[in-house]
Amino acid sequence: MMHTIVMPDLGQTTAEGKILKWLKNPGERVSKGDHLLEVETDKVTMEVESYLSGYLRQVLAAEGQMVSAMAPIALVSDTREEPLERPEQRAPGSMAAAEPVAAAPRTIAPSPSGLAVAPAARTLAKELGIDLALVPGTGPGGLITRKDVEGFAPARATSKPMAAMAALVTRSMQTIPHFYLTADVDVSAAERWREQWNTSHPDLRATLNDVFARAASQALHDIPRLNVSYGEGKYEPNPEADILLVVALESGLALVPVADPGRQSWEECLRSMHGVLERAKQGRVAEAKIAPLLAVSNLGMFRVKEFSAIIPPSCTAALAVGAARDVPVVRHGEVQVGRVATLTLSADHRVVDGITAANFMEKIQEHLNKL
């Protein structure tokens, strides 16, 4: 039986690859897992494995040729003697030969050993900690593609939170050009307000993290240029100043969306944030109906003075909040004890410039001072 080898899915953002070199010659025996050819994309050069066993009978794409993902690139037969279908239509390097062969390709059932896996699928599965033997392949000959792994991942997400977070931050650092701004903010007014509020509202207490999250949302309304998403070359503003809280759970970090706390009263804001945080701790985070563009991460409760947060792939910026602490400050010509916290904003340079980010940090201080 004759089978078609296709160019594998090389990655989520890679639509085609350049064939650098064929590592097998027509007529040679090929085993599943053998390196068949070298392919170059705009990101990497890799050796592509054969996901079929048999004999390489004909090459359909020449060295130096650009080939789209999932396009036919070679013919493999079960035996050396099988005749080629319509050989006159199949010249090496001719994309006209990218028609399927007359005989239907054999279906290969995935098994724990000798899996047929596209390189991008293997990489993603490793990042997410997914056993490829459990993933059904929908590609030619049972090939497991990246889409197969992505479709399988949500069902495993709750049991693999650490792996999912590892994949998320890796993708973020690889795809988002981060830049950072750090500033000390005066939290004296915020701490006085919090003490007064908690005294009068013992059943609805506020934390400094609540204060920073609300101030950040208010600052987003003041600086809408920061509240813009970027994807596929397009910019899209978000009219709501939603916030993504980075929360530490027993199973690892979780990203919890909060709907526009800057436009809510303090009662509404605190009930909303406390509610979503409690549900997150119970593992009951529902699918988000909002898409926050700013993440807020606070390590102040661990006495961390300063740190930089990684921007989640869905966001434009991340605000890292350090511990409030006593520092000497000069007021009216005298040295006094002041209360400050260090904030660091990580921002996507494709969307935000330094002036916009600096204005946002200033607005946070203004809203803290108004408390």
Secondary structure, DSSP 8 states (H G I E B T S, - for coil): -EEEEE-----TT--EEEEEEESS-TT-EE-TT-EEEEEE-SS-EEEEE-SS-EEEEEESS-TT-EEETT-EEEEEESSTT---SSGGG--TT-GGG-S--SS--------SSS--B-HHHHHHHHHHT--GGGS---SGGG-B-HHHHHHHHHHHHTT-HHHHHHHHHHHHHHHS-EEEEEEEEE-HHHHHHHHHHHHH-TTS---HHHHHHHHHHHHHHH-GGGSEEEETTEEEE-SS--EEEEEEETTEEEEEEE--GGGS-HHHHHHHHHHHHHHHHTT-----SS--SEEEEE-GGGT---------TT-SEEEEE---EEEEEEETTEEEEEEEEEEEEEEETTT--HHHHHHHHHHHHHHHHT-
